[in-house]
Amino acid sequence: MGEKVLRGGYTTGACAAAGVKAALLYAQGRPWQVVTLMALDGTMLTIPVRAVCRTQQGLQAEVIKESGDDPDITNGVSVFTTVCRREDEEPMRFAAGEGIGTVTKPGLSVPVGEPSINPGPRRLMRRAAEDVLGTSAGLSVTIAIPAGRELARKTLNPVLGIEGGISVIGTTGVLRPMSEEGFKNSLVPQIDVALAAGYQDLVFVPGKIGERLALSWGLPREAIVETSNFIGFLLEAAADRHVSRVLLLGHIGKLVKVAAGIFYTHNRIADARLETMAAYGAAAGLETQDVQRVLASNTTEDALAVLREAGLLPGVCHTLAERAGERAERYLFGRMQVGVAMMTMQGELLGMNETAEAIGRDYGWNQKV
């Protein structure tokens, strides 16, 4: 049997654009139940419209978001687009309705104070209006996603300073299923927001464990960037933006992979945690039977217990942190300094390199070194 072909979908921005077009068609007495849009990459989209009605604010269209086989949190939600005419002929204006966030921090593609409606969707909505009217001037568009306030808690919006709901996103309007590239790119704005806030030394954490520890040590929340498994990708993005230094801080189970030159740390892609710990333990004098115990461990925490029993834990972990920093800087061809601080699940500091210590000291952290 052949591989299953995954179904594509369309973005919230495309839903809003379809709503604009449907509302304007309705105003002209033309069929509006299904609209066609040319996405910004040239793809033709056919989007059904659930309803159009006249309200006190203008003509409102409802479109149901369709994500295809992409695991998108907005799949199935209603996107309401309200269009009204103004008396002037100024460019199309955009407003945030219920569930749409407002930008409160600089560094994003939309200025502070504006509704979090990205440039791609704005362009798509202007084009949708031009398809019907020949112009988009003199129109105001309000977008609402009532489920957005709750859904925003499952996104990076609170970290990015987008308050009150989700963002209307989409680079082209087309939603590609299972887009790893899209997910990686969604992490990058964290860097831009941190830089816009004045931070040149950033703190990269793979997940919530690192974030919790970083905050407990007194590191600034605004400087923290969550990398997920894409440590290498985010390091390159930081180097491209001329970031001075980055501190990689997190559980040893993730960061020990960096010591082995692994920069995409998903366990289904590369899982050399125990092998790396065993190799560095052996190099430090770990007995053969204990090396075998490390390799047979269920978790990195179990492997740490073996090193601790042998009296080698501090030295091995310090070496692993140094090596991870060296491999990261080599990965970046020396464009940026990288500090590394590894800890246990409980928050015990296991080892760090000199750059990590320097960044922490400059931030006045309360971690004893």
N, C-alpha and C positions, 0 to 999 in steps of 0.2 A: 504493500500500500504506500502511496505517496504521502509526503508531509502535508499536514493540514494547512490550508491557506488562511492566514489570519485576516479578519475583516478590519478595514480601516473605519474611521469615523470623522467627526468634525469637531473643532474646538469651540469653547464658549464664545470666542470672538466671532467665529463663523455663525453661530446661533444668533448673536446680536445683529450681525449684518443681515442675516435672513429676515430677522424681525423688522429691521429698517425697511427693507425692500417690500415685505408683505404689507406693512402699514401704509406705505406710499401707493402701492397697487390698489389696496382697499379704498383709499381716498379717491382714486380715479375710477372706481367701479369696475376694476379689472380683476381677473382671477388671481387669488393670493394664496390658495391652499398649499401649493408646492412652488418653491422658487428655486431658480438656478443662480449660482454665483461662480465666478471664476476666482479661485484661490490665488494668493499672491505668488504661488509657484507655477501657475498656469493650469492647475487641475480644475476640472469642472465639478462642482458640487451640486447635488440635487437634495434640497432640504425641505421636509414637510413642515408645515406650520399648523400648530394645534388650534389657534384661535386668534382673531383680531376683534377688538371692540373699541368703542369710543369712550373715553374717560374725561374727567374734568381737566386732566393734565395734557391730554392729547390722544392720539391713536396708539393703542397698546397691542403688541403682538406677543404671543407665547410660543416658544419653540422648545421642544424637549431635546436635551443634549443626548447625542448618540456617540458613544466612544468605541463602537465596534468591539474588538477583542482586547483593547487596551484596558488595563486595570485602573481606570481613572476614577477619582473619588466623586467627580461631578456627573458621572454617567446616570442618565435618567432624570436629572433635575430639570425644573422649569426655568427657562431664561426669558424674562419679560423685558421687552424693549418698548419704550414709550417715545414717540416722535411728535414734536410740535413745531409749528412755524413761528419765527420771530418777525418783527417788522423790519429789522436791519438785514443787510446782505453780508454780514460778517461770516467767517468760516464756521463750520459745524462745531457746536459745543457739546461737551459730554458731562454727565452728572452721575453720581453714585446713588442708586436706589437701595432698597433693603438688601442686605447681605453682600454688598460690594464694598471693599475696603477703600480707605483713603491713605495716601502716602504721607508719612510723618517724618521720615528720615531721608537726607540727601544720599545720592549715589545710585539710585535706580534710574530706569529709562524714562520715568515720569517724574516731574518736579514735585517737591513737597507741597501739600495742600490739594493736589489734584486727585481725582478718583483713580483708583488703580486699574486703569484700562490701558493696556500696553499699546505701543505705537502700531503694531501689526493690525490688531482689531480696529483701531481708529481708522487706519487707511482703508481697511476692508469695508467699514461702514460708509465712509465717504464714497467709495466706488459703487456700493449698492444704491445709494441715493442718486448718484450720477446716472446709473443704468435706467432709472425711471424718469428723473427730472432733467437730466443733463447737467445738473449742478448739485452740490451739497451745501451751498451757502444758505444762510438764513434758517438753518434747522438746529434744533436742540434735541439731544438724545439722552434719555435716562435709562440705565440698565439696572435691573433688579434680579437677584437670585435669592429668594427668601431662605433657602437652606444654607446660604453662604456663610453666615455668622458661625454656625456650628461646624461646618466643614473646614473653616479656616484654622480650627484647632489642630487639624491633621496636616497642616502645611507649614512651610517656613515663614509665612506672613508675619506672625508675631515677632520673630527674630529680625526680619527685614524692616520692621517699623510700619507695616501695613495694618491699620486698625479698622475694625468694624466689619470685616468680612473677607471674602476671597478676591482674587484678581481675575480680570477678564484677560485671558492670555491667548497665545497662539502666534507663531511666527508667520505662518502662511494661511492658516485656516483649516489645513488638513491635519488630522490626528493619525499618526502612524502607530500601529499596535506594538506594544512592548518596546517602546523607544528608550533604549538605554541612553542614547545620546541626549535625548530631551531631558531625562532625569539629571544627568550630569550637568547639563547647562543650567538647570534650575537651581543648582547649588552655588553657582558662581556669583550671583548678585550679593551674597553674604560678604564677599570680599570687597565689592564696590561700596557697600554700606559702611563697612568698618573703616575703609580708607577715607570716605567722605566725613566720617566722624573724627578724623585726625589721628587714627592709629596706623603706625607703620610697622610695628611688631605685632603679628597676628598669632592667635592661638588656635591650632587646628585640633579638633577632637573627632574621632570616628563616630561617636555616639553619645548617649546620655550619661554613661559612666564618666567619661572624660569631662563632659560639660559640668557635671555635678562636682567633680573634684576641683576643676579649675575655679569655679565660683567659691568653693569652700576655702581655697587657698588665697582668695582675694584678687584673682585676676579679673580684669574688667569684662563684663558681659558683652559689651559692644565690640570687643576685639575677638570674640570667639566665633569660629567658623566650623560648622559640622560638615565633615567630608564624606560620611557614609563609608562605602568601600573604595571610593575613588580618590585615594590619597595622592597618587601620582598626578592625576588630572588636575586636582585643586592646587597642588604645588606648582605645576606649570602655569596655571592661571595666575597665581600670585606672582611668580617670577616675571611673567609677561607684563604685569602691572607695576613692576619695579618695587615690590615689597622688600623692605630691608631684611627682616628676619622672620622666620616662622618657628613656633614651638609646637611640635607634635606631642600631644599629651593624651594618654589613654591607657587602657588595659594592655598588659603585655601580650595577651593573646592576639591582638591586632598588630601591635607595633613590632613584635619580634619578626613578623614577616618582612617588614621593611629592612631589617638587618640582613635578611637573605636576598634582598634585591627585588622583593615582590611589592608592587605598588597598586595593584588591584586586588584587594584583600578578601574578596568573597570566598568562603570556604569551598564552594563548588568549583572555583577557578584555580585556586592555589592554596594548599593547606600544608605548609612545611613547618608548622610551629614546633612540634615535638622534635623533629629532625634537627632543626636549627638549635634548639636548646640542648639537645644531646651532643651535637658537634662542638658547641662552645663549652659545654661542661667537660667533655673529653679533653679539649685543648687546655682546660684549666686543671686537669689532673683527676677528673672523676673516674672512679674505678669502673672496669668493664661491666660488672654486674649492675652497677648503678646507672650506667649509660643505657643498658637494656631496660631497666625500670622506667627511665624517662621515656624511652620509645614506646613502652607498653602502657603509659599513663593514659587515662581517659580524657583528662583536661590539662591545660597549662598549669592550673592551680595544683594538681597532683604532681606534676613535674617539678614545680617550685619546691614542694615538700621534700623531694629527693635531694635537690641541691642544698636545701636548708640543712638537712640531716648531715650532709657531707661537709658542711661548713664553707661551701663555695657560693652561696647565694649572692652576697653583695658583689663579689668580684665578677662573677659571670654576668649578672644583670647590668653592672656598670659597663662592661665590655660590649654587651648587646646594644645598649643605648648609644655608646660611641660609634659602634659599627653602623647602626641605623642612620645616624646623622651623616656619617661619611657616604653611605650609599645614596642617601637622598640628595646630598650636594653633588655627587657624581652624576646622578640622574638628571640634574638640572644644569650640568656642565659648569658648575661653580657660579651660577648667576645669583644665588641667594644662600644665606646661612640658614641652617636648619638645626634647631635644638630638639632633643628627644627626651621625654620623661615618661618612664614606664611605671605602672603601679598594679597592685592586686585589685580584685573585685571589691575588697573592703576599703581600698584607698591607701594602702601602705605603699610608700614610695620605694621602688625596687632599685632604680638606677637612672641616672641622667648624665648627659654630656655637658661640656663647659658652656656651650651656647645656650642650652636650656637654663642653666644656672644663671647666666648673665641676663637673659630675658626676664626671668622671674625676679631677679634682684632689682632690675630697672623698673619693674612694675610694683615693687615693694610687697611681693607676696609674703604670706605668713608661713610658708613651708620651710622647715629647718633643713639645711643642707650641710 
